[in-house]
């Protein structure tokens, strides 16, 4: 096997003021032969010199502002020269055999658009999140070439992307600031009659909810506002884009009414945290329904 086969891929890590130790753990798990590009979703990457000195295979680019998940990743993809990228969240750790196993797929005999990874069973039990799944719950898993499954969607914290399959290296829908980008990408690929795969042998550990300063306890309330607003905005947008406005409206209208009612309940009970939870869920969904862009931000 070609020992330089890993030169075909660049790891792209999108950060936003990410915790130093979390990012170090991620970078240390990446094979030294693989090029790494950090895309900092702001105008400054702290500890730049420290990271560049320690990791000779690393380059760092700043977007200048927080572009969100989709635009930020697309920004990074346009700056790499390799055919493949491994889109990796900074709160992940690659298994010791990850890159040796990855070599199996980086050859001219296997044609794919995107390829997902696998989680350790203990991590799945703790989080309840799978690394892949199906839009139709009764769909049967299809085994492909022994180490792969044909699936409907893969989780976005780690995916191998063939940039040659995407015009101008635009992979993600840039209208979405955060959440549902991976579902939307997978569904768009399926609509083209192409396949989405998940690997049985590419393992990562996903820490989760640790990739930016929004997990700081002092900012937890703002983080919850942000998450609820964007989750509901993106959910409606995803339904509208892929299934039509009427379908999206039917799926989400009663949620909108529920959020409004719960706002009144917790306002009366003087429970500000619960009130904010439903208020920002309502606002995100409402703005998506009336066609406003995904505008809500926190510092």
Secondary structure, DSSP 8 states (H G I E B T S, - for coil): --TTGGGGEEEEEEEBS--HHHHHHHHHTS-TTSEEEEEESSS--TTHHHHHHH-TTEEEEE-SS--HHHHHHHHHHTT--SSEEEEEETTEEE-TTHHHHHTTTSSTT---SEEEEEE-HHHHHHH---SEE-SSTT---EEETTTEEEESEE-TTEEEEEGGGSGGG--S-TT-SSSSHHHHHHHHHHHTT--EEEEEEEEEEE--S-SBGGGSGGGHHHHHHHHHHHHHHHHHHHHHHHH-HHHHHHHHHHHHHHHHHHHHHHHHTT-HHHHHHHHHHHHHHHHHHTT--------
